[in-house]
Every structure is written in structure tokens, then in C-alpha cells.
Amino acid sequence: MRGLVSPSESEIVVLGAGPAGLAFSDAFAELGQRCVVLESGSTAGESWRRMPRDMRLNSGWGASGLRGARVTPFNYASRVSRGDYHTHLVDYARACAVELRTNVKVSRVSRCDGGFMLETSSGSQFARVVVNTTGYFANPVVPDYPGLATCTLPQSTVPEYGSVDAFGERLGGASRTVLVVGQRITAGQLSLELHDAGHRVLIVNRTPIEFATPIEWQQVGFPFYYPYEAVRLRFGPYGGTSSAILMAGGRIRCLIRAGTIRTTGPIARFAGKNVEFEDGRIEAPDGILWATGYRPALEHLKDLVQLDPETGLPALDGFESRDAPGLHFLGLDQQKDFTSRMLRGIRRDARVLARQLSSLPGVASD
């Protein structure tokens, strides 16, 4: 890894080498422009490396692979594993010759004359324009409940989960009772994984669980739905105002209906190793898995932008921050439409932002 570039070389700096950062950098290079990508991990796609070992993409390969991915009629609808997608990102960064600086953690971004100053683990870095693509995965949300601070139960968020084996070891072995807090797709996937490993699962849901079409049926529709969606989005808003993905139907739904995987209403409080619920019941699980979603990982930008207290999102005009002009974002919810947080939307938005920034006066080109 080379040292950080000098101010004269760093017109545009991208924060994060996940799908958004890589897609933007590649699209920008296709327009004859250059930028530098800073990544806190040791490789591209660090968040994907850290996701639960056996997770799979929610979408088909044809809507998820970045430019140059080998897509055929036989793999278009396939849901690749977390590990395979991480490998894809690493290979993509190499093939596209992205100017990537790994193991560089950005702790703070502030205004300076002519742009921004980035405080990093490798020293200070100047940027005229910053493109933030740090995503959500590094910032899981854990609700605040009475007594939680003194709860003595083993707890884990999804980024800390690792694998069902590793999680089970932290709980003390097999056949444990696990409280899974959450009711979206990740909660369902991990609940099923824990059940199959022999654990007793209790899902905590604030409202009745809604189920999506079973993923097998979704895969059948992927080749037809994605082109339709792309056409609809060209003609204006489509698809609602939320990118939240419901718990998949199919087997998990059957297990819940049969009572094999139990569900319960909201938590009221924690008391030592006991969990009290709003209906008065008390459970004593062996551990808790928080699958309660994420907020944008923007701690390094706290001196520049104000975040919405409900969503954690900055105020934007298109892709650009209202609080800090010159700071742009990719991969956040509803930036352009409901797919902006999804891989297929990230690909489209990256090309749009690359065109916008390539037209800035004075942007250096190859």
C-alpha cells in the first residue's frame, strides 16, 4: 500500500471500498477521471467479509454483480453466498485497477480551505470533494430498554454473530434458548439457522410479522421483475418509500405457525438474566441476538452534518449534503428511489454521480 496522496493529487476521495465505492470509482474512471478510495479493512468489501458466514444475497446475481461480472441465463437468478460476493468485490477492485488504500480508517472529516481535511490512521488527507460510501453494516442499532445496561446475558448484534457455531460457543454449547429480536429478513434467516443447529428460538416482534413470497418463488420472478422495475423507475417514483425487506415466507413461516419457532410481543425490561415482556411473561434465555437493523455509519462526519434523529440520514440535495457542499453520498436509503440502498440501485446511482462529478470545473483527469 502506498502512502497517502498529496493535496495536489487528491481532487476526489472516496470513503469505503464496498459495492458503492467500487462502482463509483470504476464509473468515474470510465469517464477518464481519477479518485482515491480509502478503506478501513484489509481488503475491498470489508463489511461483506464480516457478515454472517452462511448468509446469501437477497437479490439475484444479475442485479447484484458489478460491471464485468459473468452473468448468464443459468446464474442470473442465483443468490450467491456472502463469501463469494466478498471475493467478487476483491477481484473487481483488482481488475478495474481501483486506486485503493486499505487499512486506512477515517476518524474525522472537517472543512478546510478549498475542500476537506480527513484525519486518518495513516495521517492527514486533503480532498477537494468527498464521496462517502460507508454504508450501514458497521452501525447496528440496539434499542434502549430498562435494565439492558446491567443485563448479564450474552448478547450479539448481526455484525458480531460470525457463524452459528461461533455464536453457539459464546452461549456455552448446543441446544440453547436464543432470543432473536427483530422481524425482517435477517432475523428470519438467522432464526432458521439457529433452529437447524438445534437451538430453541424465540423471536421478539413489536408488530405482527409480515412474510414475503418464499425466496424460491422470488428467484423464479427475478429475470422478469428486474427489467420491469428498471423501466418503471425511468418514468418516476415507483416501489414505495421503504427498502426494508420482509421476513421470507416458506419454511420459517411454517415453523412459526407450528409453534416450533416461538414468537412473542415487545420487551418491557431486563432484570439480570430475565427478560420481562409487555404481556407480563418472563423468559430466561441463554443469549440474545439483536437483528434490529442499522443506521448509516457516519460517526466520522459528525462535525459536518446533522442527522435525522429517526433515520440517522443526513439532509441531501440529490447526492450532495446540504450542510457541507462538496460532500456526496452513495448507498443511503431513498437517495434517488427505493433501490438506492440496494445493490442494483447502487450500481445505477454510482453512474449518475460519476457523471455529475466528472463535469465539475477543474476536476483532474487522466
C-alpha positions in Angstrom: 0.0 0.0 0.0 1.4 3.4 -1.0 1.3 6.3 1.4 -1.5 8.8 1.3 -1.5 11.1 -1.7 -0.7 14.8 -1.5 -3.3 17.5 -1.8 -2.4 18.2 -5.5 -3.1 14.6 -6.3 -6.4 14.1 -4.4 -9.2 16.0 -6.1 -11.8 13.4 -5.1 -11.5 10.9 -2.2 -14.0 8.0 -1.8 -14.6 6.7 1.8 -15.3 2.9 1.7 -14.5 0.2 -0.8 -17.8 -1.7 -0.7 -20.0 -2.0 -3.8 -20.9 1.7 -3.8 -17.3 2.9 -3.5 -16.0 0.5 -6.1 -18.9 1.1 -8.5 -18.4 4.8 -8.4 -14.6 4.6 -8.8 -15.0 2.4 -11.8 -17.7 4.6 -13.4 -15.5 7.6 -12.7 -12.5 6.0 -14.3 -14.6 5.1 -17.4 -15.2 8.8 -17.8 -11.4 9.5 -17.8 -11.3 10.7 -14.2 -9.4 9.5 -11.2 -10.1 9.3 -7.5 -8.6 7.7 -4.4 -10.5 5.1 -2.3 -9.8 4.8 1.4 -10.9 1.5 3.1 -10.6 0.7 6.8 -10.4 -3.0 6.2 -7.5 -5.1 4.8 -9.4 -5.7 1.5 -12.2 -4.3 -0.5 -15.6 -5.3 0.8 -14.7 -5.5 4.5 -18.3 -5.4 5.6 -19.1 -8.3 3.3 -16.2 -10.3 4.8 -17.7 -9.7 8.3 -21.3 -10.7 7.6 -22.6 -14.0 8.9 -20.7 -16.8 7.3 -23.7 -18.6 5.7 -25.7 -15.5 4.6 -26.8 -15.2 1.0 -27.7 -12.2 -1.1 -31.4 -11.4 -1.1 -31.3 -10.5 -4.8 -30.2 -12.4 -7.9 -26.7 -12.3 -9.3 -27.9 -10.5 -12.4 -29.0 -7.5 -10.3 -26.0 -7.6 -7.8 -22.8 -8.2 -9.7 -20.7 -5.1 -10.6 -19.6 -4.3 -14.1 -17.9 -7.2 -15.9 -19.5 -9.8 -13.7 -20.2 -13.0 -15.6 -24.0 -13.2 -15.9 -25.6 -16.0 -17.9 -29.2 -17.2 -18.1 -28.2 -20.0 -15.8 -26.9 -17.8 -12.9 -29.0 -14.6 -13.4 -31.4 -15.5 -10.6 -28.9 -17.3 -8.3 -28.3 -16.0 -4.8 -24.6 -16.0 -4.2 -23.1 -16.5 -0.8 -21.7 -13.8 1.4 -18.2 -15.2 0.9 -18.5 -15.4 -2.9 -19.7 -11.8 -3.1 -16.8 -10.6 -1.0 -14.4 -12.5 -3.4 -16.2 -10.8 -6.3 -15.6 -7.3 -4.7 -11.9 -8.1 -4.1 -11.4 -9.4 -7.7 -13.4 -6.4 -9.1 -11.1 -3.9 -7.3 -8.1 -5.6 -8.8 -9.5 -5.9 -12.3 -10.6 -2.3 -12.5 -7.3 -1.0 -11.1 -9.1 1.0 -8.4 -6.7 3.3 -6.6 -7.3 1.7 -3.3 -5.7 2.4 0.1 -6.5 -0.3 2.6 -6.1 -0.3 6.4 -6.9 3.4 6.4 -9.5 4.3 9.0 -11.0 7.8 8.7 -11.9 9.1 12.2 -12.9 12.7 11.3 -13.7 14.9 8.3 -13.6 18.7 8.7 -13.7 21.7 6.4 -10.6 23.4 5.2 -9.6 25.9 2.6 -10.6 24.5 -0.8 -12.2 21.3 0.4 -11.9 18.9 3.3 -9.3 17.5 5.7 -9.5 13.9 6.6 -7.9 12.6 9.8 -7.0 9.0 9.2 -5.0 6.2 10.9 -2.2 7.0 8.3 -2.1 10.7 8.7 -4.0 13.7 7.3 -5.5 13.6 3.8 -6.8 16.5 1.8 -9.8 16.2 -0.6 -11.5 18.8 -2.7 -14.6 16.5 -2.9 -15.5 13.6 -0.6 -17.8 10.7 -1.7 -19.0 8.8 1.4 -19.9 5.2 0.8 -19.5 3.7 4.3 -23.0 2.1 4.3 -24.8 0.7 7.3 -23.4 -2.6 8.4 -20.8 -1.1 10.8 -23.5 0.7 12.8 -26.1 -1.8 14.1 -29.0 -0.4 16.2 -29.8 -1.9 19.6 -32.9 -0.4 21.2 -32.6 1.0 24.7 -34.7 -0.9 27.2 -34.9 -0.5 31.0 -32.3 -2.7 32.7 -30.4 -3.5 29.5 -27.3 -1.8 30.6 -27.0 -4.3 33.6 -28.2 -7.3 31.7 -25.8 -10.3 32.2 -26.9 -12.4 29.3 -24.5 -12.9 26.4 -25.5 -10.6 23.6 -24.6 -10.2 19.9 -25.5 -8.0 17.0 -25.5 -9.3 13.5 -22.0 -8.0 12.6 -20.7 -9.8 15.7 -22.6 -13.1 15.0 -20.0 -14.7 12.7 -21.5 -18.1 12.3 -24.0 -20.3 14.1 -21.1 -22.4 15.5 -19.2 -19.4 16.9 -22.4 -17.9 18.3 -23.3 -21.2 20.0 -19.9 -21.4 21.6 -20.4 -18.0 23.1 -23.6 -19.2 24.6 -22.0 -22.3 26.1 -22.8 -25.0 23.6 -25.7 -26.6 21.7 -29.4 -26.7 22.5 -29.6 -23.2 24.0 -32.5 -20.8 24.1 -31.9 -17.8 21.9 -33.9 -14.6 21.9 -33.8 -13.1 18.4 -35.0 -9.5 18.5 -36.2 -8.4 15.0 -38.8 -9.3 12.4 -37.2 -8.6 9.0 -35.4 -10.9 6.6 -32.1 -11.2 8.6 -34.0 -12.1 11.8 -35.8 -14.8 9.8 -32.6 -16.2 8.1 -30.6 -16.4 11.4 -33.6 -17.8 13.4 -33.8 -20.6 10.8 -30.1 -21.2 11.0 -30.1 -21.3 14.8 -33.1 -23.7 14.8 -31.4 -26.1 12.3 -28.3 -26.1 14.6 -30.5 -27.4 17.5 -31.2 -24.2 19.4 -34.6 -23.1 20.7 -35.6 -19.8 19.1 -37.9 -17.2 20.4 -38.5 -14.2 18.1 -39.4 -10.9 19.6 -41.6 -8.7 17.3 -43.1 -5.4 18.0 -45.9 -5.8 15.4 -47.3 -9.0 13.7 -44.6 -10.5 11.4 -45.3 -9.9 7.7 -43.9 -12.5 5.4 -42.7 -12.0 1.8 -43.1 -14.5 -1.0 -40.8 -17.5 -0.4 -37.4 -16.8 -1.8 -37.6 -19.8 -4.2 -40.6 -18.2 -5.9 -38.9 -14.8 -5.9 -36.0 -16.4 -7.8 -38.3 -17.6 -10.5 -39.5 -14.0 -10.9 -36.1 -12.2 -10.8 -35.5 -12.4 -14.6 -38.9 -10.7 -15.3 -39.1 -8.3 -12.4 -35.7 -6.6 -12.6 -36.2 -5.3 -16.2 -39.7 -4.3 -15.4 -38.5 -2.4 -12.3 -35.8 -0.6 -14.3 -38.3 0.6 -16.9 -40.8 1.8 -14.2 -38.1 3.7 -12.4 -37.2 5.6 -15.6 -40.7 7.1 -15.6 -40.9 8.4 -12.0 -41.4 7.2 -8.4 -42.2 3.5 -8.0 -42.0 0.9 -5.3 -42.9 2.8 -2.1 -40.8 4.7 0.4 -39.0 1.8 2.3 -36.2 -0.5 1.4 -36.9 -2.8 4.4 -37.2 -6.4 3.3 -39.8 -8.6 4.9 -39.1 -11.9 6.5 -39.1 -14.5 3.8 -42.0 -16.9 3.7 -41.7 -20.6 3.2 -40.1 -22.8 5.8 -39.6 -20.2 8.5 -43.3 -19.2 8.2 -44.3 -22.8 8.6 -42.1 -23.3 11.7 -43.6 -20.1 13.3 -47.1 -21.2 12.6 -46.5 -24.6 14.0 -45.0 -23.0 17.2 -41.7 -24.8 16.7 -40.1 -21.4 16.5 -42.0 -19.3 19.0 -42.8 -15.6 18.8 -43.6 -13.0 21.4 -44.6 -9.4 21.7 -42.4 -6.5 22.8 -39.9 -6.5 25.6 -40.8 -4.4 28.7 -37.5 -4.6 30.6 -34.5 -6.7 31.5 -33.7 -7.9 35.0 -30.4 -9.7 35.4 -30.8 -12.8 33.2 -34.5 -12.5 32.9 -36.4 -10.7 30.2 -39.9 -9.4 31.0 -42.4 -8.8 28.2 -45.2 -6.2 28.0 -47.8 -9.0 28.4 -46.3 -9.9 31.8 -44.5 -13.1 30.8 -40.9 -13.7 31.8 -38.3 -15.6 29.9 -34.8 -16.7 30.9 -32.9 -17.2 27.6 -29.3 -18.2 27.3 -28.5 -15.3 24.9 -29.8 -12.5 22.7 -29.3 -11.9 19.1 -30.1 -8.3 18.0 -31.3 -8.2 14.4 -32.9 -4.8 14.8 -31.4 -3.0 11.8 -28.8 -0.4 11.2 -28.2 3.3 10.9 -25.8 4.9 8.4 -22.2 4.6 9.7 -21.4 8.3 9.7 -19.6 9.0 13.0 -16.6 10.4 11.1 -18.9 13.1 9.7 -20.4 14.4 12.9 -18.6 17.7 12.7 -20.1 18.3 9.2 -23.6 17.1 9.0 -26.8 17.0 11.1 -28.5 13.6 11.1 -32.2 12.9 11.3 -32.9 11.5 14.8 -35.3 8.9 13.4 -33.5 7.6 10.4 -29.9 8.7 11.0 -29.8 10.1 7.5 -28.2 13.5 6.5 -30.1 16.2 4.7 -29.3 15.9 0.9 -30.0 17.6 -2.3 -29.7 14.7 -4.7 -26.4 13.1 -3.7 -24.9 16.2 -2.1 -25.0 17.2 1.5 -27.0 20.4 2.3 -24.8 21.1 5.4 -21.5 20.5 3.7 -21.5 21.2 -0.1 -18.8 19.1 -1.8 -19.6 16.1 0.4 -21.6 13.5 -1.5 -23.2 10.2 -0.5 -23.9 6.8 -2.2 -25.8 3.8 -0.8 -28.2 5.6 1.5 -31.9 4.9 1.7 -34.1 6.8 -0.8 -31.4 8.9 -2.3 -32.9 8.5 -5.8 -35.5 5.9 -5.3 -36.3 2.9 -3.0 -33.5 0.8 -4.6 -30.7 3.3 -3.7 -29.7 1.2 -0.6 -29.8 -2.0 -2.7 -27.1 -3.4 -4.9 -29.0 -2.8 -8.1 -29.8 0.8 -7.1 -26.2 1.4 -6.0 -24.9 0.4 -9.5 -27.3 2.9 -11.2 -26.7 5.7 -8.7 -22.9 5.3 -9.0 -23.0 6.0 -12.7 -25.2 9.1 -12.2 -23.0 10.6 -9.5 -19.9 9.8 -11.6 -21.3 11.8 -14.5 -22.2 14.7 -12.2 -18.8 14.9 -10.6 -16.8 14.5 -13.8 -18.4 17.7 -15.0 -17.2 19.8 -12.1 -14.8 22.6 -13.1 -11.2 21.8 -12.5 -11.6 18.1 -11.8 -8.4 16.3 -12.7 -8.5 13.7 -15.4 -6.0 11.1 -16.6 
